[in-house]
Amino acid sequence: MIFTGNAVAFCAYTVAVIAHETAHARMAALRGYRLGEITLMPYGGVINGGERYSRPDNILIALAGPVFNAVAALLIVALWWLYPSAYAYTLDFCIANAALCVINLLPFYPLDGSRVVYALAKNKLRALKVLRAAGVAGGGALIVYNVISVFYTYNLSAGIMGAFLIYGAVFGTGEESYVHVTRFSPLNKDYKEGVEVRTVMVREDAPLLKLLPMVRRDALTTFIVVDENGTKRAAFDESALEKLCVSEPLTAPVFKALGMKKRTKKP
């Protein structure tokens, strides 16, 4: 794009792609996942391992990127109504976001639309094979269009997009996936080196996300849940925290995750 004089469009698409993947990552973090590795493509990133997520998590993570791009495009269009002069400076970014939204909703593996279809499918193995085949077919169609466009208005981007789509459908690796935070090392203890037994008091409205950094590899932690007055309400260990982090959103307050009602502060 730079060599053909479209450097501004290149920057717009690059920012839109990174923002798209950031939206995926933020939603994944809220659902309790961390990204192992990502391979950036012109349409976004290759993210494998959908079978590792629950159905709601898979759908929410998959749709986060396209939804962000759609909202960004709509906000830019709204900006044009308020400040028409901004049109010339934001057109490329608007088109980039709209294109990424539409393209990623297609049911071609590894595009986000295929994640949604995969999550809803009953036969996961068959669905994955069909979606991968659709990804290869879609990439092939773009390459054919790229060749045909030589006789009209040449579209180099279509050929490049098609090649990367085929690559993502065929050669994506298992490292390009989200892994739940409970699979990380602090929850696995090295008892050979000695493990300290410790107690940490947390307020009932603290989100589960705040408790995870308190878990240490060299210590076995028990959490004491207290109300605003410092009165003990509940207690649980790391194994219980792990189960809560899997079953509840990481943004959920401790009292909600434990199925309790929050106590009001005494006057």
C-alpha positions as CSV (number, residue, x, y, z in Angstrom):
1,M,0.0,0.0,0.0
2,I,2.9,2.3,0.8
3,F,4.6,1.7,-2.6
4,T,1.3,2.4,-4.4
5,G,1.0,5.8,-2.6
6,N,-1.5,4.7,0.0
7,A,0.6,5.2,3.1
8,V,-2.3,6.9,5.0
9,A,-4.6,4.0,4.3
10,F,-1.9,1.6,5.4
11,C,-1.7,3.5,8.8
12,A,-5.5,3.5,9.1
13,Y,-5.8,-0.2,8.6
14,T,-2.8,-1.0,10.9
15,V,-4.4,1.0,13.7
16,A,-7.8,-0.6,13.1
17,V,-6.3,-4.1,13.1
18,I,-4.5,-3.5,16.4
19,A,-7.6,-1.9,17.9
20,H,-9.6,-4.9,16.7
21,E,-7.2,-7.4,18.4
22,T,-7.1,-5.2,21.6
23,A,-10.8,-5.5,21.8
24,H,-10.5,-9.3,21.6
25,A,-7.9,-9.3,24.3
26,R,-9.8,-7.0,26.6
27,M,-12.9,-9.2,26.4
28,A,-10.8,-12.3,26.9
29,A,-9.3,-10.7,30.0
30,L,-12.8,-9.9,31.4
31,R,-13.7,-13.6,30.8
32,G,-10.6,-14.9,32.5
33,Y,-8.2,-15.6,29.6
34,R,-4.8,-14.4,28.5
35,L,-3.4,-14.5,25.0
36,G,-0.5,-16.9,24.5
37,E,0.6,-15.7,21.1
38,I,-0.9,-13.9,18.1
39,T,0.0,-13.8,14.4
40,L,-1.3,-10.5,12.9
41,M,-2.9,-10.7,9.5
42,P,-4.4,-8.0,7.2
43,Y,-7.8,-9.0,8.5
44,G,-6.8,-9.2,12.2
45,G,-5.1,-12.0,14.1
46,V,-5.0,-15.8,13.9
47,I,-6.5,-17.1,17.1
48,N,-6.8,-20.9,17.4
49,G,-8.1,-23.1,20.2
50,G,-11.8,-22.2,20.3
51,E,-12.4,-25.7,21.8
52,R,-10.8,-24.5,25.0
53,Y,-13.5,-21.9,25.7
54,S,-17.0,-22.2,26.9
55,R,-19.7,-21.3,24.3
56,P,-20.5,-17.8,25.8
57,D,-16.8,-17.0,26.2
58,N,-16.1,-18.1,22.6
59,I,-18.9,-15.9,21.2
60,L,-18.2,-12.8,23.3
61,I,-14.4,-12.9,22.5
62,A,-15.1,-13.5,18.8
63,L,-17.6,-10.6,18.5
64,A,-15.6,-8.1,20.5
65,G,-13.3,-7.2,17.6
66,P,-16.0,-6.7,14.9
67,V,-18.3,-4.9,17.3
68,F,-15.5,-2.5,18.2
69,N,-14.8,-1.8,14.5
70,A,-18.5,-1.2,13.9
71,V,-18.8,1.2,16.8
72,A,-15.7,3.1,15.6
73,A,-17.0,3.4,12.1
74,L,-20.4,4.7,13.3
75,L,-18.8,7.2,15.6
76,I,-16.7,8.5,12.7
77,V,-19.8,8.9,10.6
78,A,-21.5,10.7,13.5
79,L,-18.4,13.0,13.7
80,W,-19.0,14.0,10.0
81,W,-22.4,15.3,10.8
82,L,-21.0,17.5,13.6
83,Y,-17.7,18.5,11.8
84,P,-17.9,17.9,8.0
85,S,-14.4,19.1,7.6
86,A,-13.2,15.9,9.4
87,Y,-14.4,13.8,6.5
88,A,-11.2,14.1,4.5
89,Y,-9.0,13.2,7.5
90,T,-11.0,10.2,8.8
91,L,-12.4,8.6,5.7
92,D,-9.6,6.0,5.4
93,F,-10.0,5.0,9.1
94,C,-13.8,4.7,8.8
95,I,-13.4,2.5,5.7
96,A,-10.8,0.4,7.5
97,N,-13.0,-0.2,10.5
98,A,-16.1,-1.0,8.4
99,A,-14.2,-3.4,6.2
100,L,-12.6,-5.3,9.1
101,C,-16.1,-5.6,10.7
102,V,-17.7,-7.0,7.6
103,I,-14.8,-9.3,6.6
104,N,-14.4,-10.8,10.1
105,L,-18.1,-11.7,10.4
106,L,-17.8,-14.0,7.4
107,P,-17.9,-17.8,8.4
108,F,-14.3,-18.4,7.1
109,Y,-11.8,-19.9,9.4
110,P,-9.9,-18.2,11.2
111,L,-12.2,-15.1,10.9
112,D,-14.3,-14.2,13.8
113,G,-17.5,-15.3,12.2
114,S,-16.2,-18.8,12.1
115,R,-15.7,-18.7,15.9
116,V,-19.4,-17.9,16.4
117,V,-20.5,-20.7,14.1
118,Y,-18.0,-23.1,15.8
119,A,-19.3,-22.2,19.2
120,L,-22.9,-22.9,18.2
121,A,-22.2,-26.1,16.3
122,K,-23.0,-29.4,18.0
123,N,-20.4,-31.5,16.1
124,K,-17.2,-29.4,16.8
125,L,-14.9,-31.6,14.7
126,R,-17.0,-31.5,11.6
127,A,-17.7,-27.8,12.0
128,L,-14.0,-27.0,12.3
129,K,-13.2,-29.0,9.1
130,V,-16.0,-27.2,7.2
131,L,-14.9,-23.8,8.4
132,R,-11.3,-24.4,7.5
133,A,-12.3,-25.6,4.0
134,A,-14.5,-22.4,3.7
135,G,-11.4,-20.3,4.7
136,V,-9.3,-21.9,2.0
137,A,-12.1,-21.5,-0.5
138,G,-12.7,-17.9,0.4
139,G,-9.0,-17.2,0.2
140,G,-8.9,-18.9,-3.2
141,A,-11.8,-16.8,-4.4
142,L,-10.0,-13.6,-3.4
143,I,-6.9,-14.7,-5.3
144,V,-9.0,-15.5,-8.4
145,Y,-10.6,-12.0,-8.1
146,N,-7.1,-10.5,-7.8
147,V,-6.1,-12.1,-11.1
148,I,-9.3,-11.1,-12.9
149,S,-9.0,-7.5,-11.7
150,V,-5.9,-7.1,-14.0
151,F,-8.4,-6.6,-16.8
152,Y,-10.4,-3.9,-14.9
153,T,-9.2,-2.0,-11.8
154,Y,-6.3,-4.1,-10.4
155,N,-6.8,-5.0,-6.7
156,L,-3.6,-6.2,-5.2
157,S,-5.0,-6.2,-1.7
158,A,-7.5,-8.9,-2.6
159,G,-4.7,-11.3,-3.6
160,I,-2.7,-10.6,-0.5
161,M,-5.8,-11.0,1.8
162,G,-6.6,-14.3,0.1
163,A,-3.1,-15.6,0.6
164,F,-3.1,-14.7,4.3
165,L,-6.6,-16.2,4.7
166,I,-5.4,-19.5,3.3
167,Y,-2.4,-19.4,5.5
168,G,-4.4,-18.8,8.6
169,A,-6.9,-21.6,7.8
170,V,-4.2,-24.2,7.1
171,F,-1.1,-23.3,9.1
172,G,-2.3,-21.7,12.3
173,T,-0.7,-23.2,15.3
174,G,-2.0,-24.1,18.7
175,E,0.2,-21.4,20.3
176,E,-2.1,-18.7,18.9
177,S,-4.8,-19.1,21.5
178,Y,-6.2,-17.7,24.8
179,V,-5.5,-19.6,28.0
180,H,-7.5,-19.3,31.1
181,V,-5.6,-17.5,33.9
182,T,-6.1,-20.5,36.3
183,R,-3.7,-22.5,34.2
184,F,-0.8,-20.2,35.0
185,S,2.0,-21.1,37.4
186,P,1.1,-19.3,40.7
187,L,-1.7,-21.8,41.3
188,N,0.7,-24.7,40.9
189,K,3.0,-25.1,44.0
190,D,6.5,-26.4,44.3
191,Y,6.3,-28.2,47.6
192,K,9.9,-29.4,47.3
193,E,11.2,-25.9,47.8
194,G,8.7,-25.2,50.7
195,V,5.4,-23.4,50.7
196,E,4.4,-20.8,53.2
197,V,0.8,-20.9,54.6
198,R,-0.6,-17.3,54.7
199,T,-3.9,-15.6,55.2
200,V,-5.2,-12.5,53.3
201,M,-8.2,-10.4,54.2
202,V,-10.2,-9.0,51.4
203,R,-13.3,-6.8,51.3
204,E,-16.5,-8.4,50.0
205,D,-16.8,-6.0,47.1
206,A,-13.3,-6.7,45.7
207,P,-13.4,-8.2,42.2
208,L,-12.0,-11.7,41.7
209,L,-9.5,-10.1,39.3
210,K,-7.8,-8.3,42.3
211,L,-7.3,-11.6,44.2
212,L,-5.3,-13.3,41.5
213,P,-2.1,-11.2,42.0
214,M,-2.2,-12.2,45.7
215,V,-1.6,-15.8,44.8
216,R,2.0,-16.8,45.0
217,R,3.9,-19.9,43.8
218,D,5.7,-20.2,47.1
219,A,2.7,-19.7,49.4
220,L,-0.7,-21.3,50.0
221,T,-3.2,-18.5,50.6
222,T,-6.5,-18.6,52.4
223,F,-8.7,-15.6,51.7
224,I,-10.9,-14.1,54.5
225,V,-13.8,-12.1,53.2
226,V,-14.9,-9.2,55.4
227,D,-17.5,-6.5,55.1
228,E,-16.9,-2.8,55.3
229,N,-16.8,-3.0,59.1
230,G,-14.1,-5.7,59.0
231,T,-16.4,-8.4,60.2
232,K,-15.7,-11.9,58.7
233,R,-18.2,-13.2,56.3
234,A,-16.6,-16.1,54.6
235,A,-13.3,-17.9,53.9
236,F,-12.0,-19.9,50.9
237,D,-8.7,-21.3,49.7
238,E,-6.9,-21.1,46.4
239,S,-8.7,-24.2,44.9
240,A,-12.0,-22.5,45.6
241,L,-10.7,-19.3,44.0
242,E,-9.7,-21.2,40.9
243,K,-13.2,-22.7,40.6
244,L,-14.8,-19.2,41.1
245,C,-12.6,-17.7,38.4
246,V,-13.7,-20.4,35.9
247,S,-17.4,-20.2,36.7
248,E,-17.8,-16.4,37.3
249,P,-16.6,-13.3,35.4
250,L,-13.4,-12.0,36.8
251,T,-15.0,-8.6,37.3
252,A,-17.6,-10.1,39.7
253,P,-17.3,-9.0,43.3
254,V,-16.4,-11.7,45.8
255,F,-19.7,-11.6,47.5
256,K,-21.6,-12.1,44.3
257,A,-19.3,-14.9,43.2
258,L,-19.9,-16.7,46.5
259,G,-23.7,-16.2,46.2
260,M,-23.9,-13.8,49.2
261,K,-25.6,-10.4,49.6
262,K,-23.6,-7.3,50.3
263,R,-23.8,-5.9,53.8
264,T,-24.5,-2.2,54.2
265,K,-22.2,-0.2,56.5
266,K,-23.5,0.4,59.9
267,P,-24.0,4.1,60.9
